[in-house]
Amino acid sequence: EGDDGLFTQGSPVIFATADQSCVIVWGDQRSGSRSIFSQKLNPEGESQWEENGVQLFEGMDYSTSYHQIHSIGHGEFVITWLDGRHQRNTIPYIQYCTSDVERIMNTEFSTNGIPVIEPNENSAREAFSFVSEDNSTILVWEDSRRGQQSIYAQRISQQGERLWGEAGILCVESENRGEKLPYACTDGNGGFIVAWREDTNNTFTNIHS
């Protein structure tokens, strides 16, 4: 239902709602750059929102990537993505939404999401996110601020607060190695476990956690 045959769409993600419907989110280039659109389908597969989907964020003319969606209950969901609005770099963004299209912009955040770190001259890549037990969202990503790819993390409350500082936290201390492709999950006690690929000083790579 999001494909009108005229534009490139890809990277769909989906979650089920309490009313047995589902919400689908995907990357869409109909505006000239990659934006994020969404559609809700009922159990019969019928579109519940406008034809060809709803653009989740207004006035976007910059590229987005690595978007993920997570249900937080009560018909609400959270979306995270990497955002290129700051020209020379990309940084992680987050937005909470409801599954009612009439209220999808009526959130405590701005209509175009908020950055999870203070915008800077560094670039983020390969972002991954999940929802913790307290419904805060934890994000991990590759970050070039140390002159090499390192893994950083941030926790965002449902009110949009940066709980781990304005710049996030460094997950791994290492020298002359690049940490890449992070994945994370809850540890069941309010914290998290992160795994990543690390380049060695030779031609091999190792997996760490």
For each residue, the residues with C-beta under 8 A, 3 or more apart:
1: 39 41 47 51 52 53
2: 9 12 24 26 28 37 39 52 53
3: 9 52
4: 7 30 52
5:
6: 30
7: 4 28 29 30
8: 28 29
9: 2 3 12 26 27 28 29 37
10: 26 27
11: 26 27 65 67
12: 2 9 24 25 26
13: 24 25 26 67 68 69
14: 22 23 24 25 69
15: 22 23 69 70 71 77
16: 20 21 22 71
17: 20 21 22 23 40 71 75 99
18: 73 74 75
19: 42 75
20: 16 17 42 43
21: 16 17 40 41 42 43 48 99
22: 14 15 16 17 40 41
23: 14 15 17 38 39 40 69 77 99
24: 2 12 13 14 38 39 40 41
25: 12 13 14 36 37 38 56 67 69 79
26: 2 9 10 11 12 13 36 37 38 53
27: 9 10 11 34 35 36 37 64 65 67
28: 2 7 8 9 31 34 35 36 37 53 55
29: 7 8 9 32 33 34 35
30: 4 6 7 35 37
31: 28 35 55 60 61
32: 29 61
33: 29 60 61 62 63 84
34: 27 28 29 63 64 65
35: 27 28 29 30 31 55 57 60 64
36: 25 26 27 28 55 56 57 60 64 67 79 81
37: 2 9 25 26 27 28 30 52 53 54 55 56
38: 23 24 25 26 49 53 54 56 104
39: 1 2 23 24 47 48 49 53 54
40: 17 21 22 23 24 47 48 49 99 101
41: 1 21 22 24 45 46 47 48
42: 19 20 21 45 46 48
43: 20 21
44:
45: 41 42
46: 41 42
47: 1 39 40 41 50 51
48: 21 39 40 41 42 101
49: 38 39 40 53 54 101
50: 47 53 54 101
51: 1 47
52: 1 2 3 4 37
53: 1 2 26 28 37 38 39 49 50
54: 37 38 39 49 50 101 104
55: 28 31 35 36 37 58 60
56: 25 36 37 38 79 95 97 104
57: 35 36 60 95 111 112 113
58: 55 105 111 112
59: 112
60: 31 33 35 36 55 57 64 85 112
61: 31 32 33
62: 33 83 84 85
63: 33 34 84 90
64: 27 34 35 36 60 67 81 82 83 84 93
65: 11 27 34 81 82 84 90
66: 80 81 82 126 127 128
67: 11 13 25 27 36 64 79 80 81
68: 13 79 80 81 127 128 129
69: 13 14 15 23 25 77 78 79
70: 15 77 78 80 129 130 131 137
71: 15 16 17 76 77 131
72: 76 77 78 96 131 135 158
73: 18 76 135
74: 18
75: 17 18 19 98 99 100
76: 71 72 73 96 97 98 99
77: 15 23 69 70 71 72 96 97 98 99
78: 69 70 72 94 95 96 97 129 131 137
79: 25 36 56 67 68 69 94 95 97 113
80: 66 67 68 70 92 93 94 116 127 129 137 139
81: 36 64 65 66 67 68 92 93 113 127
82: 64 65 66 90 91 92 93 124 125 127 141
83: 62 64 86 90 91 92 93 113 115
84: 33 62 63 64 65 87 89 90
85: 60 62
86: 83 89 90 91 119
87: 84
88: 121 123
89: 84 86 119 120 121 122 123 124
90: 63 65 82 83 84 86 123 124 125
91: 82 83 86 115 116 117 119 120 123 124
92: 80 81 82 83 115 116 117 124 127 129 139 141 154
93: 64 80 81 82 83 113 114 115 116
94: 78 79 80 109 113 114 116 129 137 139 156 160
95: 56 57 78 79 107 109 112 113 114
96: 72 76 77 78 107 108 109 158 160
97: 56 76 77 78 79 104 107
98: 75 76 77 103 104 106 107
99: 17 21 23 40 75 76 77
100: 75 103 104
101: 40 48 49 50 54 104
102:
103: 98 100 106
104: 38 54 56 97 98 100 101 107
105: 58 111
106: 98 103
107: 95 96 97 98 104
108: 96 158 159 160
109: 94 95 96 113 114 160
110: 113 114
111: 57 58 105
112: 57 58 59 60 95
113: 57 79 81 83 93 94 95 109 110
114: 93 94 95 109 110 160
115: 83 91 92 93 118 119
116: 80 91 92 93 94 139 154 156 162 168
117: 91 92 120 152 154 162 166 167 168
118: 115 166 167
119: 86 89 91 115
120: 89 91 117 145 167
121: 88 89
122: 89 143 144 145
123: 88 89 90 91 143 144
124: 82 89 90 91 92 127 141 142 143 144 152
125: 82 90 141 142 144 149 180
126: 66 141 142 180 181 182
127: 66 68 80 81 82 92 124 139 140 141 142
128: 66 68 139 140 141 182 183 184
129: 68 70 78 80 92 94 137 138 139 140 184
130: 70 137 138 184 185 186 192
131: 70 71 72 78 135 136 137 138
132: 135 136 137 138 155 186 190 192
133: 186 188 190
134: 190
135: 72 73 131 132 158
136: 131 132 155 156 157 158 163
137: 70 78 80 94 129 130 131 132 155 156
138: 129 130 131 132 153 154 155 156 184 186 192
139: 80 92 94 116 127 128 129 153 154 155 156
140: 127 128 129 151 152 153 171 182 183 184 192 194
141: 82 92 124 125 126 127 128 151 152 153 182
142: 124 125 126 127 149 150 151 179 180 181 182
143: 122 123 124 146 149 150 151 152 168
144: 122 123 124 125 147 148 149 150
145: 120 122 150 152
146: 143 150 170
147: 144
148: 144 176 177 178
149: 125 142 143 144 178 179 180
150: 142 143 144 145 146 170 171 172 174 178 179
151: 140 141 142 143 170 171 172 179 182 194 196
152: 117 124 140 141 143 145 167 168 169 170 171
153: 138 139 140 141 164 168 169 171 184 192 194
154: 92 116 117 138 139 162 163 164 168 169
155: 132 136 137 138 139 162 163 164
156: 94 116 136 137 138 139 160 161 162 163
157: 136 160 161 163
158: 72 96 108 135 136
159: 108
160: 94 96 108 109 114 156 157
161: 156 157
162: 116 117 154 155 156 165 166 168
163: 136 154 155 156 157
164: 153 154 155 168 169
165: 162 168 169
166: 117 118 162
167: 117 118 120 152
168: 116 117 143 152 153 154 162 164 165
169: 152 153 154 164 165
170: 146 150 151 152 173
171: 140 150 151 152 153 179 182 194
172: 150 151 179 194 196 208
173: 170
174: 150 177 179 198
175:
176: 148 201
177: 148 174 198 199 200 201
178: 148 149 150 198 199
179: 142 149 150 151 171 172 174 182 196 197 198 208
180: 125 126 142 149 196 197 198 199
181: 126 142 196 197
182: 126 128 140 141 142 151 171 179 194 195 196
183: 128 140 194 195 196
184: 128 129 130 138 140 153 192 193 194 195
185: 130 192 193
186: 130 132 133 138 190 191 192 193
187: 190 191 192 193
188: 133
189:
190: 132 133 134 186 187
191: 186 187
192: 130 132 138 140 153 184 185 186 187
193: 184 185 186 187 209
194: 140 151 153 171 172 182 183 184 209
195: 182 183 184 207 208 209
196: 151 172 179 180 181 182 183 207 208 209
197: 179 180 181 205 206 207 208
198: 174 177 178 179 180 205 206 207 208
199: 177 178 180 205
200: 177 204 205 206
201: 176 177
202:
203:
204: 200
205: 197 198 199 200
206: 197 198 200
207: 195 196 197 198
208: 172 179 195 196 197 198
209: 193 194 195 196
